[in-house]
């Protein structure tokens, strides 16, 4: 049984998530293709702020947003998830609602007081190899179906960034359930 997932959907860890790093997490799928999938975790704030990590670059920002843990892969990389109207070198479009950037130019742009309307900044990301995410969604291997990711299709971007990180996981679970019921009723 193949589960459908698209770039821009969110993955919600189930209460029985077998990987403790992803307990109660919400991830935005930034790329999903035949060769690999990538996502950024949205609801795990870290103890770091952006000014702390860019201090060695001799940069200082007018805002000092908290950094989030984006995932266990490449924890020394910084990613900005943002609205698609804010572009700089290295920006990659995710869909009509989101873009992401991991490039030095993003720091130069925000130092000059040019911030995106919607954004979240994180370090690290999550990736899956060919077919791996589909296997997890289908309940294969270490991910029995009851421990598999839940999917929210096309979430409202304002809801994602404006929801309290303390409640994003529970409200995502509720939205996933509502989308399932809606699909059964149509």
C-alpha positions in Angstrom: 0.0 0.0 0.0 1.7 3.2 -1.1 1.1 6.4 0.9 1.1 9.6 -1.0 3.3 12.5 0.2 4.3 15.6 -1.6 6.9 18.3 -1.1 5.2 20.9 1.2 3.3 18.3 3.2 4.1 17.8 6.9 5.1 14.6 8.7 3.8 14.2 12.2 5.4 11.7 14.5 2.9 9.3 16.0 2.8 8.8 19.8 4.6 5.5 19.3 7.5 6.9 17.2 10.3 4.3 17.3 13.1 6.9 16.8 13.3 9.0 20.0 15.0 11.9 18.2 11.6 12.5 16.5 9.3 12.2 19.5 6.4 14.7 19.1 7.9 16.3 16.1 6.4 18.1 13.1 8.5 18.2 9.9 7.9 20.1 6.7 8.9 18.0 3.6 11.2 20.3 1.6 11.9 17.7 -1.1 10.4 14.4 -2.0 11.6 12.5 -5.1 12.7 9.1 -6.3 16.3 9.6 -5.2 15.8 11.1 -1.7 13.5 13.1 0.6 14.4 15.9 2.9 12.5 17.7 5.7 13.0 20.3 8.3 11.7 19.9 11.9 9.6 22.9 12.9 8.9 22.4 16.6 12.1 21.7 18.4 13.6 24.9 19.7 17.2 24.8 20.7 19.1 26.8 23.3 20.9 28.8 20.6 19.9 32.1 19.0 21.0 33.3 15.6 23.2 36.1 16.9 25.1 33.6 18.9 26.1 31.5 15.9 26.9 34.3 13.5 29.0 36.2 16.1 32.2 34.7 14.6 31.2 36.3 11.3 31.3 39.7 12.9 27.6 40.2 12.1 24.9 41.5 14.4 21.2 41.3 13.7 18.4 43.6 14.8 16.4 40.5 15.7 17.7 37.5 17.5 15.4 34.5 16.7 15.8 31.2 18.4 17.2 28.5 16.3 15.4 25.2 15.9 16.7 21.7 15.6 16.0 20.9 11.9 17.1 17.2 12.1 20.1 15.0 12.8 21.9 15.4 9.4 24.6 18.1 8.9 24.0 19.8 12.3 26.6 22.5 11.3 24.4 23.8 8.5 21.9 26.6 9.0 18.6 26.6 7.1 16.0 29.3 6.8 12.6 28.2 5.8 10.7 31.2 4.6 8.0 32.6 2.3 8.8 32.5 -1.4 8.8 36.2 -1.9 12.1 36.6 0.0 14.9 35.5 -2.3 18.6 35.5 -2.1 21.5 33.5 -3.6 21.0 29.9 -2.9 17.2 30.0 -2.3 15.4 26.9 -3.4 11.7 27.0 -4.0 9.8 24.2 -2.2 6.3 25.0 -3.5 4.0 28.1 -3.8 4.0 28.7 -0.1 7.6 28.0 1.0 11.2 28.4 0.0 14.4 27.6 1.9 17.9 29.0 1.9 21.2 27.8 3.3 23.7 30.3 2.0 25.9 33.1 3.5 23.9 35.7 1.5 20.9 35.1 3.7 22.8 36.5 6.7 24.0 39.5 4.7 20.4 40.2 3.7 18.9 40.1 7.2 21.8 42.1 8.6 20.5 44.8 6.3 17.0 44.5 7.9 15.5 42.5 5.1 13.6 39.7 6.8 11.0 37.4 5.2 7.4 37.7 6.3 7.3 34.1 7.5 10.4 32.2 8.6 11.9 29.7 10.9 15.7 29.2 11.2 17.2 25.8 12.1 20.4 23.8 12.1 20.6 20.4 10.6 17.9 18.6 8.5 16.4 15.2 8.0 16.9 13.0 5.0 15.7 9.7 3.7 17.3 7.6 0.9 15.5 6.2 -2.1 12.3 4.6 -1.0 13.1 4.9 2.7 10.3 7.4 3.6 7.7 5.5 1.6 8.8 2.3 3.5 8.3 4.2 6.8 4.9 5.5 5.7 3.8 2.0 4.7 4.8 0.5 8.0 7.9 -1.5 6.9 10.9 -2.6 9.0 11.3 -0.7 12.3 8.3 1.5 11.5 5.2 -0.7 12.0 2.1 1.0 10.7 1.0 2.1 14.2 4.5 3.7 14.6 4.6 5.3 11.2 4.5 9.0 10.3 1.2 10.8 10.0 0.8 13.1 7.0 -0.9 16.5 6.8 -1.3 17.5 3.2 -0.9 21.2 2.2 -0.9 22.8 5.6 -1.6 26.5 5.9 1.8 28.2 6.1 0.5 30.9 8.5 -0.9 28.2 10.8 2.5 26.5 10.8 4.6 29.5 11.8 2.0 31.2 14.1 1.1 28.1 16.1 2.8 27.8 19.5 5.7 25.2 19.2 4.4 23.7 22.4 1.1 22.9 20.7 2.1 22.3 17.1 2.5 18.6 17.4 -1.0 18.1 19.1 -2.7 20.5 16.7 -1.0 18.7 13.7 -2.3 15.4 15.0 -5.8 16.9 15.1 -5.5 18.3 11.6 -4.2 15.0 10.3 -7.3 13.3 11.8 -9.6 15.9 10.3 -8.1 15.5 6.9 -8.5 11.7 7.1 -12.2 12.1 8.0 -12.7 14.7 5.2 -11.2 12.3 2.7 -13.5 9.5 3.8 -16.6 11.7 3.6 -15.8 12.9 0.0 
